[in-house]
Amino acid sequence: MILVTLGTQDKSFKRLLEAIDKEIEKGNIKEKVLVQAGYTKYKSKNMEIFKSVSSDKLEELMNKASLIITHGGVGSILTALKHQKKIIAIPRLSKYNEHTNDHQKQIIEEFGKLGLILPLKDLTKLDKILIKSKTFKPKKFKSNNENFKNLITNYIEESNHISWFNRDKFAILTAFINLFIFITLTFTNINMYLNFTICYFISCLLMALFKVKKLSNKLTVIVCFYLIEGLSLLLLVSNLNIDVILSKILINLLLVIIYHFLIKKSTYNI
């Protein structure tokens, strides 16, 4: 099985999937092909395509794959290397609006120099690199080299070009829904804390169910955000005598900011 990973950048990499599709049609790829497509929208009768996958499922697919074809994202390459897999890496290019710059060309070049991957800059030569991959023996990856770790850390920081809006749009939408429900119920003279509990669970459960994979993490998100919001509301309204609606607006803004930094820290940039 061949696994294709396109990462989490909020730009399409349709060009790569089209090239792989052509090689399947030509008969140069006979194995089953699975694709983690991310933001890339592409339909194919030859490949099984899904937008995202849990970390556990990714581990399972990585273990089963005989070859991994990926973009030039550091996270994607490192994950495949840790599974000691053969890797073909193709850079996203800014001229095709696949990324904001061409730093991925340098990334795959550096990994290629180390003998860890097969870099491919020209997709018209995908057939040749596929043949080469059959006999390619990657060097053993050692992640404990300090200089290498620093290089990778810099690449990750410089290449994380997911826009803040695309990273946080679900949290922003959830906050607006939460606020709308709260304001609506406020004018019905419902108890403030009952109101808070109702609208909180509607919005927070949406966030937990759709943005967090593991049940234990869902419960952690629900409990932590509930405590933060409940205590903040108590402080602002009961102790500081700030208007209840204004307090709710300030709290929702705070939660979006917290969510932003949590997601930025934990984003699995594969």
C-alpha positions in Angstrom: 0.0 0.0 0.0 1.2 3.5 -0.8 0.3 6.3 1.5 0.1 9.9 0.3 0.1 12.7 2.9 -0.6 16.3 1.9 -0.4 17.9 5.3 -2.5 20.6 7.0 -1.6 23.7 4.9 -4.7 25.5 3.9 -3.8 25.3 0.2 -4.5 22.7 -2.5 -1.9 20.3 -3.8 -4.0 18.9 -6.6 -1.1 18.8 -9.0 0.5 15.9 -7.0 -2.6 13.9 -7.0 -3.1 14.4 -10.7 0.4 13.1 -11.3 -0.1 10.0 -9.1 -3.5 9.3 -10.9 -1.7 9.4 -14.2 0.9 6.9 -13.1 -1.9 4.6 -11.8 -3.6 4.8 -15.2 -0.3 4.0 -17.0 0.1 0.9 -14.8 3.3 2.3 -13.1 1.5 2.1 -9.7 -0.2 -1.2 -9.0 -0.5 -1.0 -5.2 -3.5 0.4 -3.4 -3.1 4.2 -2.8 -4.5 6.0 0.2 -4.5 9.8 0.4 -4.7 12.1 3.4 -5.7 15.1 1.3 -6.2 17.9 3.9 -7.5 21.0 2.1 -7.0 19.5 -1.3 -10.3 18.6 -3.0 -9.9 15.8 -5.5 -12.0 12.9 -6.8 -10.4 9.8 -8.2 -11.7 6.3 -9.0 -8.1 5.0 -8.5 -7.3 6.3 -5.0 -9.1 6.2 -1.6 -9.1 9.8 -0.4 -9.9 11.3 3.1 -9.4 14.8 4.4 -7.8 14.0 7.8 -7.0 11.1 10.0 -6.5 10.6 13.8 -2.9 10.2 15.0 -3.6 6.5 15.9 -4.9 5.8 12.4 -2.0 7.6 10.8 0.4 5.4 12.8 -1.5 2.3 11.6 -1.3 3.4 7.9 2.3 4.4 8.2 3.2 0.9 9.5 1.4 -0.8 6.7 2.7 1.5 3.9 5.5 0.2 1.6 6.1 3.7 0.3 5.1 7.2 1.4 4.6 10.0 -1.1 4.4 13.4 0.6 4.7 17.1 0.2 7.8 18.9 1.6 6.3 19.5 5.0 8.8 18.8 7.8 6.2 17.1 10.0 5.2 14.7 7.2 8.8 13.7 6.4 9.8 13.3 10.0 6.8 11.1 10.8 7.5 8.8 7.9 11.2 8.7 8.8 10.4 7.6 12.3 8.6 4.7 10.8 11.7 3.9 8.7 9.8 4.2 5.4 10.8 4.9 1.9 9.8 8.4 1.1 9.3 10.4 -2.1 8.9 14.1 -1.3 7.6 16.8 -3.7 7.7 20.5 -2.7 4.6 22.7 -2.9 5.4 25.7 -5.1 4.2 29.3 -4.7 3.7 29.8 -8.5 0.9 27.2 -8.4 -0.5 28.8 -5.2 0.3 25.6 -3.3 2.2 27.6 -0.6 3.2 31.1 0.3 6.8 30.5 -0.7 9.2 27.8 -2.0 10.9 26.9 1.2 9.8 23.2 0.7 12.3 22.9 -2.1 15.1 23.6 0.3 13.6 21.2 2.9 13.5 18.2 0.6 16.9 19.1 -0.8 18.4 18.9 2.7 16.7 15.6 3.6 17.8 14.3 0.2 21.5 15.2 0.8 21.4 13.2 4.0 20.2 10.1 2.0 16.9 9.9 4.0 14.4 10.5 1.2 14.0 10.7 -2.5 13.4 14.3 -3.4 11.4 15.1 -6.6 11.1 18.6 -7.9 9.7 17.8 -11.4 6.5 15.8 -11.3 6.9 14.8 -15.0 9.7 12.5 -13.7 7.5 10.7 -11.1 7.6 7.5 -13.1 11.4 7.4 -12.9 11.5 8.1 -9.1 8.9 5.4 -8.6 11.3 2.9 -10.3 14.2 4.2 -8.2 12.2 3.8 -5.0 12.1 0.0 -5.5 15.8 -0.3 -4.8 16.3 2.8 -2.6 17.6 2.1 0.9 17.2 5.2 3.1 19.9 5.9 5.7 18.9 5.4 9.3 17.4 8.5 10.7 18.9 9.9 13.9 16.9 12.6 15.5 19.3 13.2 18.4 21.7 15.4 16.5 21.4 18.9 18.0 22.2 20.8 14.8 19.7 18.7 12.9 17.0 19.3 15.5 17.6 23.1 15.5 17.4 23.1 11.7 14.1 21.2 11.8 12.7 23.5 14.5 13.5 26.6 12.4 11.8 25.0 9.3 8.7 24.2 11.3 8.4 27.7 12.7 9.0 29.3 9.3 6.8 26.9 7.3 3.7 27.0 9.4 1.7 29.2 7.0 -1.8 28.2 8.0 -3.7 31.4 8.2 -5.0 32.3 11.7 -8.5 32.5 10.3 -8.5 28.9 8.9 -7.0 27.7 12.1 -9.5 29.4 14.3 -12.6 29.8 12.2 -14.4 26.9 14.0 -13.7 28.5 17.4 -14.9 32.0 16.1 -18.1 30.6 14.7 -18.7 28.6 17.9 -18.1 31.7 20.0 -20.7 33.7 17.9 -23.3 30.9 18.3 -22.6 30.8 22.0 -23.0 34.5 22.3 -26.2 34.6 20.2 -27.9 32.0 22.3 -26.8 33.7 25.5 -28.1 37.1 24.5 -31.3 35.6 23.3 -31.9 33.7 26.5 -30.9 36.8 28.6 -34.0 38.7 27.3 -36.2 35.9 28.5 -35.1 36.6 32.1 -33.7 33.2 32.5 -31.2 32.7 35.4 -27.8 33.8 34.3 -26.0 30.6 35.3 -28.6 28.3 33.8 -28.3 30.4 30.6 -24.6 30.1 30.7 -24.7 26.3 31.2 -27.2 25.8 28.3 -25.3 27.8 25.7 -21.9 26.7 26.9 -22.7 23.0 26.5 -24.2 23.5 23.0 -21.1 25.4 21.7 -18.4 23.5 23.6 -19.8 20.1 22.7 -19.7 21.1 19.1 -16.1 22.1 19.4 -15.1 19.0 21.3 -17.0 16.5 19.1 -15.7 17.9 15.8 -12.2 19.2 16.6 -10.9 16.7 19.2 -10.5 13.0 18.4 -10.0 11.2 21.7 -12.9 11.0 24.3 -10.5 11.7 27.2 -9.4 14.9 25.4 -13.0 15.9 24.6 -13.9 15.6 28.3 -10.8 17.7 29.2 -11.8 20.4 26.8 -15.3 20.5 28.1 -14.4 20.6 31.8 -11.5 23.2 31.4 -13.5 25.6 29.2 -16.5 25.3 31.5 -14.5 26.1 34.6 -12.7 29.0 32.8 -16.0 30.5 31.5 -18.0 29.9 34.7 -15.4 31.5 37.0 -14.8 34.4 34.7 -18.5 35.1 34.5 -18.8 35.0 38.3 -15.8 37.3 38.7 -17.0 39.9 36.1 -20.7 40.0 36.9 -20.9 39.2 40.7 -17.6 40.7 41.9 -16.9 43.5 39.5 -20.5 44.4 38.6 -19.9 44.4 34.8 -22.9 44.1 32.6 -23.7 40.5 31.9 -23.7 40.7 28.1 -20.5 42.7 28.0 -19.0 40.2 30.4 -20.0 37.3 28.1 -18.5 39.1 25.1 -15.2 39.6 26.9 -15.2 35.9 28.1 -15.9 34.6 24.6 -13.0 36.7 23.2 -10.8 35.2 25.9 -11.8 31.7 25.0 -11.1 32.2 21.3 -7.6 33.5 22.2 -6.9 30.5 24.5 -8.2 28.1 21.8 -5.9 29.8 19.2 -2.8 29.2 21.2 -3.8 25.7 22.2 -4.4 24.7 18.5 -1.3 26.6 17.3 0.8 24.6 19.8 -0.8 21.2 19.1 -1.3 21.4 15.4 0.0 18.2 13.8 1.6 19.7 10.8 1.9 16.5 8.7 
